[in-house]
């Protein structure tokens, strides 16, 4: 394993681990706020219990996310100093704002955890709202920095050197809105439906347990609307990529030749050397419709780019298909659940729906990981699109393979510890009947 591959592998592993905790940190506070608000309006003690348990879970995941985020910040400086030397003055502002949001979240999470019976109920609820808002903003600022890497704005360059930059324009880069919207909705959908899947599994065994019923209802309130809206944000993202990153779209769809009325390919395995895709199902003109809302629009293929500037087509295509497939399942599940909720049907009596929620529990996180593979690998060979190549951003260091293995083992051990701690929280959940809940 050479230095570039080792550095990229270590960064990818760190990001893949951290993003799960970042997503939960964005969405979990919203669920604890909803639960507390329901306790305040209904008086049911179950919602108070839910809010306290989810607050403890948020604290655990927040701590692990803080550790993994700190590791990432060190890796940026140690593994990618040339990138940081070039881009640091530009992405410094969103990262600084992310740090401000992070510390705000930490402060109000402390108030929320230790403020029960010490501050007024409204002030306590407001503290929870601040945790939720600052957690979401923290994620948005990081995504804005990544958006700049995809669509670098605010730069004035001469002979490959930056002569001036505008950090405000850099933050308002063309990718900022579409990426931030898509990632925020993904966090809400993945976390909400994952929690719903856990409690749906427990309800299949304990259908009369009011605690799991209330937990399911709150988690669906967050996850279902986000899952339903995900295809809309995906449409916005697809049209953005078609305009600003046509090579990424061509790799994701394995479109080797530029053409009008381009088909959408479902599945398949691309062969970049032969410029063909095997076993794929083509839907005529659909890619042109999705990318430009015009069935006869021209979609740029990989033939418009030098071969050395192609992203790894097979990896990007497979990740894109995974993201779309799992996201479509969750969107359909969200639509069905939303319909039943509007009709005021008892979801617990529909065991097929509970089983569907159990199956979908991990899909949001897997789809997000696949989506980030599309985002990052689809930008290759550039770390900053059309400005700096990934190979020029890394600094060779001895021992990267050993540190990659060590960090991978550390992340595996941390994951096991987190799952064990959270599972104890879930398994120790109270068994409360509906009669007792209303007593």
C-alpha positions in Angstrom: 0.0 0.0 0.0 1.6 3.3 -1.1 1.5 6.5 0.9 -1.3 8.1 -1.1 -3.5 5.0 -0.8 -2.7 4.6 2.9 -3.5 8.3 3.6 -6.8 8.1 1.7 -7.8 4.8 3.3 -7.1 6.2 6.8 -9.1 9.4 6.1 -11.9 7.4 4.5 -12.1 5.1 7.5 -12.2 8.0 9.9 -14.8 9.8 8.0 -17.0 6.7 7.6 -16.9 6.2 11.3 -17.4 9.9 12.3 -20.3 10.5 9.9 -22.6 8.1 11.7 -22.1 9.9 15.0 -22.5 13.3 13.3 -25.8 12.2 11.8 -27.1 11.0 15.1 -25.9 14.1 16.8 -27.9 16.2 14.3 -31.2 14.2 14.6 -31.3 12.7 18.1 -31.7 16.0 19.9 -34.7 16.8 17.8 -36.4 13.6 19.0 -35.7 14.3 22.7 -37.2 17.8 22.2 -40.3 16.3 20.6 -40.6 13.8 23.4 -40.3 16.5 26.1 -42.8 18.7 24.4 -45.3 15.9 24.3 -44.7 15.3 28.0 -45.4 18.9 28.7 -48.7 18.9 26.6 -50.0 15.4 27.5 -48.6 14.9 31.0 -47.7 11.2 30.1 -44.7 10.2 32.1 -43.5 7.9 29.3 -42.5 10.9 27.1 -40.5 12.3 30.0 -38.7 8.9 30.3 -38.1 8.9 26.6 -36.6 12.4 26.6 -34.3 11.5 29.5 -33.1 8.3 27.8 -32.6 9.9 24.5 -30.7 12.7 26.2 -28.3 10.2 27.7 -27.9 8.5 24.4 -27.2 11.9 22.8 -24.5 12.6 25.4 -22.8 9.2 24.8 -22.8 9.6 21.0 -21.8 13.3 21.3 -18.7 12.3 23.3 -17.6 9.6 20.7 -18.3 12.0 17.9 -16.1 14.7 19.6 -13.3 12.2 19.8 -13.5 11.0 16.2 -13.9 14.6 15.0 -10.8 15.6 16.8 -8.9 12.7 15.2 -10.1 14.0 11.8 -8.8 17.5 12.5 -5.4 16.0 13.3 -5.4 13.9 10.2 -6.1 16.9 8.0 -2.9 18.6 9.3 -0.7 15.5 9.4 -1.8 13.7 6.2 -2.9 16.6 4.0 -0.7 19.6 4.9 -0.4 20.8 1.3 -4.2 20.8 1.0 -4.5 22.7 4.3 -1.7 25.2 3.3 -3.7 26.0 0.2 -7.3 25.8 1.4 -6.9 26.6 5.1 -7.5 30.3 4.8 -10.6 29.6 2.7 -12.3 26.8 4.6 -11.1 28.2 8.0 -14.3 30.2 8.3 -16.8 27.4 8.0 -14.7 25.2 10.3 -14.5 28.0 12.9 -18.2 28.4 12.7 -18.6 24.6 13.1 -16.4 24.8 16.2 -18.6 27.6 17.6 -21.8 25.5 16.9 -20.1 22.5 18.5 -19.3 24.3 21.7 -22.8 25.8 21.8 -24.2 22.3 21.5 -22.0 21.1 24.3 -23.0 23.9 26.7 -26.7 23.5 26.1 -26.5 19.7 26.3 -24.9 20.1 29.7 -27.8 22.4 30.7 -30.3 19.9 29.3 -28.8 16.9 31.1 -28.4 18.6 34.5 -31.1 21.2 34.3 -34.1 18.9 35.2 -35.9 20.6 38.2 -33.2 23.2 38.3 -34.6 25.6 35.6 -38.2 26.2 34.5 -39.7 23.7 32.0 -39.8 26.2 29.2 -36.1 27.1 29.7 -35.2 23.4 29.8 -37.1 22.8 26.6 -35.4 25.8 25.0 -32.0 24.3 26.0 -33.0 21.2 24.1 -34.0 23.2 21.1 -30.6 24.9 21.2 -28.9 21.5 21.2 -30.9 20.5 18.2 -30.3 23.7 16.3 -26.6 24.0 17.0 -26.1 20.3 16.2 -27.7 20.8 12.8 -25.7 24.0 12.1 -22.5 22.2 13.0 -23.2 19.6 10.3 -24.2 22.3 7.8 -20.9 24.2 8.2 -18.8 21.1 7.6 -20.9 20.3 4.5 -20.4 23.8 3.2 -16.6 23.3 3.5 -17.0 20.1 1.5 -19.2 21.8 -1.0 -16.4 24.3 -1.7 -14.1 21.4 -2.5 -16.6 20.4 -5.2 -17.3 23.9 -6.5 -14.4 26.2 -5.4 -15.6 29.7 -5.3 -14.1 33.0 -4.0 -10.6 32.3 -5.5 -8.5 34.5 -7.7 -5.5 32.6 -9.1 -2.5 33.5 -11.2 -0.1 30.9 -12.4 -1.5 28.3 -10.1 -1.2 30.5 -7.0 -4.0 32.1 -5.0 -3.5 35.9 -5.2 -6.8 36.7 -3.3 -9.7 35.0 -1.8 -13.2 35.8 -0.5 -14.2 33.5 2.4 -17.8 34.7 2.2 -18.1 33.8 -1.4 -16.4 30.5 -0.6 -19.1 29.7 2.0 -21.8 30.6 -0.5 -20.4 28.2 -3.1 -22.9 26.7 -5.6 -22.8 23.3 -3.8 -23.6 24.7 -0.3 -27.4 24.6 -0.4 -28.0 21.4 -2.3 -25.4 19.4 -0.2 -26.5 20.9 3.1 -30.2 20.2 2.5 -29.5 16.6 1.3 -27.2 15.8 4.2 -29.6 17.3 6.9 -32.6 15.4 5.6 -30.4 12.2 5.4 -29.5 12.6 9.0 -33.1 13.0 10.1 -34.4 10.2 7.9 -31.6 7.7 8.8 -31.7 8.4 12.6 -35.5 8.6 12.9 -36.1 5.4 10.9 -33.3 3.6 12.6 -34.8 4.3 16.0 -38.2 3.4 14.6 -36.8 0.1 13.4 -35.4 -0.8 16.8 -38.7 -0.1 18.6 -40.7 -1.8 15.8 -38.6 -4.9 16.5 -39.3 -4.7 20.2 -43.0 -4.1 19.4 -43.2 -7.3 17.4 -42.3 -9.1 20.7 -44.2 -6.8 23.0 -47.1 -5.3 21.1 -48.8 -3.9 24.2 -45.7 -2.1 25.5 -46.7 1.6 25.6 -43.1 2.8 26.0 -42.1 1.4 22.6 -45.4 2.6 21.1 -44.6 6.2 22.1 -41.0 5.9 21.0 -42.1 4.6 17.6 -44.5 7.5 17.1 -41.9 10.2 18.0 -39.2 8.7 15.8 -41.6 8.4 12.9 -42.5 12.0 13.3 -38.9 12.9 12.5 -37.9 10.1 10.1 -41.0 9.9 7.8 -41.2 13.5 6.6 -37.4 13.5 6.0 -37.5 10.2 4.0 -40.4 11.5 1.9 -38.5 14.7 1.1 -35.2 13.0 0.3 -36.1 12.3 -3.4 -36.9 16.0 -3.8 -33.5 17.0 -2.4 -31.9 14.3 -4.5 -33.5 15.8 -7.6 -32.0 19.2 -6.7 -28.6 17.6 -6.1 -28.7 15.7 -9.4 -29.4 18.8 -11.4 -26.6 20.6 -9.6 -24.1 17.8 -10.3 -25.2 17.7 -14.0 -24.3 21.4 -14.3 -21.2 21.7 -12.1 -19.7 18.2 -12.0 -20.7 16.4 -15.2 -17.8 13.9 -14.8 -19.2 12.7 -11.5 -22.7 12.2 -13.0 -21.3 10.4 -15.9 -19.3 8.1 -13.7 -22.3 7.5 -11.4 -24.5 6.5 -14.4 -21.6 4.9 -16.3 -22.4 7.2 -19.2 -19.4 6.8 -21.5 -20.7 8.7 -24.5 -22.3 12.1 -24.6 -25.8 11.8 -25.9 -29.2 13.5 -26.1 -32.1 11.7 -24.5 -29.7 9.8 -22.2 -31.1 6.7 -20.5 -31.0 6.0 -16.8 -29.2 2.8 -16.0 -30.4 0.6 -13.0 -27.9 -1.8 -11.7 -25.2 -3.2 -14.0 -21.4 -3.4 -13.9 -19.4 -1.0 -15.9 -16.3 -1.8 -17.9 -14.3 1.5 -18.4 -11.8 -0.1 -20.8 -14.6 -1.3 -23.2 -16.8 1.6 -22.3 -19.8 -0.6 -21.8 -22.0 -1.6 -18.9 -23.2 -5.2 -18.5 -26.4 -6.4 -16.9 -27.9 -2.9 -16.5 -31.5 -2.1 -17.1 -31.8 1.1 -19.2 -34.9 3.4 -19.0 -34.8 5.5 -22.1 -34.5 9.3 -21.7 -34.9 9.2 -17.9 -31.4 10.5 -17.1 -32.0 13.6 -19.3 -35.3 14.1 -17.6 -33.9 13.8 -14.1 -30.8 15.9 -14.9 -32.4 18.7 -16.9 -36.2 18.1 -16.8 -36.0 17.7 -20.5 -36.3 14.3 -22.3 -34.1 15.5 -25.2 -31.4 17.3 -23.1 -27.8 16.5 -23.8 -26.0 14.8 -20.9 -22.2 15.0 -21.0 -20.5 11.6 -20.9 -17.0 10.6 -19.9 -15.8 10.9 -23.5 -15.6 14.7 -22.9 -12.8 14.2 -20.3 -9.3 12.9 -20.5 -9.0 9.3 -19.4 -6.7 10.3 -16.5 -9.4 12.6 -15.1 -12.1 9.9 -14.9 -13.2 9.0 -11.4 -13.1 5.3 -10.5 -16.2 4.4 -12.5 -17.1 1.0 -11.0 -16.8 2.3 -7.4 -18.9 5.4 -8.0 -21.5 3.6 -10.0 -21.9 0.9 -7.4 -22.1 3.4 -4.6 -24.6 5.5 -6.5 -26.9 2.5 -7.2 -26.7 1.5 -3.5 -27.6 5.0 -2.4 -30.5 5.3 -4.8 -31.8 1.8 -4.1 -31.8 2.1 -0.3 -33.1 5.7 -0.4 -36.0 4.7 -2.7 -37.0 1.9 -0.2 -37.0 4.4 2.7 -38.9 7.0 0.7 -41.6 4.4 -0.3 -41.7 3.2 3.3 -42.1 6.8 4.5 -45.0 7.4 2.0 -46.8 4.3 3.1 -46.3 5.2 6.8 -47.4 8.8 6.2 -50.6 7.6 4.5 -51.4 5.3 7.4 -50.7 8.0 9.9 -52.9 10.5 8.1 -55.7 8.0 8.0 -55.1 7.5 11.8 -54.5 3.8 11.4 -53.0 1.8 14.3 -49.5 1.1 13.0 -48.8 -1.6 15.7 -51.5 -3.8 14.3 -49.8 -3.9 10.9 -47.0 -6.4 11.5 -45.9 -6.2 7.9 -45.2 -2.5 8.4 -43.2 -3.2 11.6 -41.1 -5.8 9.8 -40.5 -3.3 7.0 -39.3 -0.8 9.5 -37.0 -3.3 11.0 -35.5 -4.2 7.6 -35.1 -0.4 6.8 -33.4 0.4 10.2 -29.8 0.3 8.9 -30.5 1.5 5.4 -30.3 5.2 6.0 -26.8 5.0 7.4 -25.7 2.6 4.6 -27.2 4.9 2.0 -25.4 7.9 3.5 -22.1 6.2 3.5 -22.6 5.2 -0.2 -23.6 8.8 -0.9 -20.4 10.2 0.6 -18.4 7.7 -1.6 -20.1 9.2 -4.6 -19.4 12.7 -3.4 -15.7 12.1 -2.6 -14.6 9.4 -5.0 -16.7 10.9 -7.7 -14.6 14.1 -7.5 -11.3 12.2 -8.1 -8.6 12.7 -9.2 -9.2 16.2 -7.6 -9.3 17.0 -3.9 -10.4 20.5 -5.0 -12.1 20.2 -8.3 -10.0 21.5 -11.2 -7.7 23.3 -8.8 -5.6 20.7 -6.8 -5.2 17.0 -7.4 -5.4 14.5 -4.5 -1.9 13.2 -5.3 -0.5 16.7 -4.9 -2.2 17.3 -1.5 -0.8 14.4 0.5 2.6 14.5 2.2 4.4 11.1 2.3 4.9 9.8 5.8 6.4 6.6 7.1 4.3 4.1 9.0 0.9 5.1 7.5 -0.1 1.4 7.0 0.4 0.7 10.7 -1.5 3.8 11.8 -4.3 2.8 9.4 -4.6 -0.6 10.9 -4.4 0.8 14.5 -7.1 3.4 13.9 -9.3 0.8 12.2 -9.1 -1.4 15.2 -9.7 1.5 17.5 -12.9 2.5 15.6 -14.1 -1.1 15.7 -13.6 -1.3 19.5 -15.3 2.1 20.0 -18.3 0.9 17.8 -18.6 -2.3 19.9 -18.5 -0.3 23.1 -21.1 2.2 21.9 -23.5 -0.5 20.7 -23.1 -2.3 24.0 -23.9 0.8 26.1 -26.8 1.8 24.0 -28.2 -1.7 23.9 -28.3 -1.7 27.7 -30.3 1.5 27.6 -32.8 -0.1 25.2 -33.0 -3.5 26.9 -33.7 -1.9 30.2 -36.6 0.0 28.9 -39.7 -0.2 31.0 -42.6 -2.5 30.3 -45.7 -0.3 30.6 -49.2 -1.2 29.4 -51.6 1.4 27.9 -53.8 1.2 31.0 -50.8 2.1 33.2 -49.7 4.9 30.9 -53.1 6.6 31.2 -53.4 6.0 34.9 
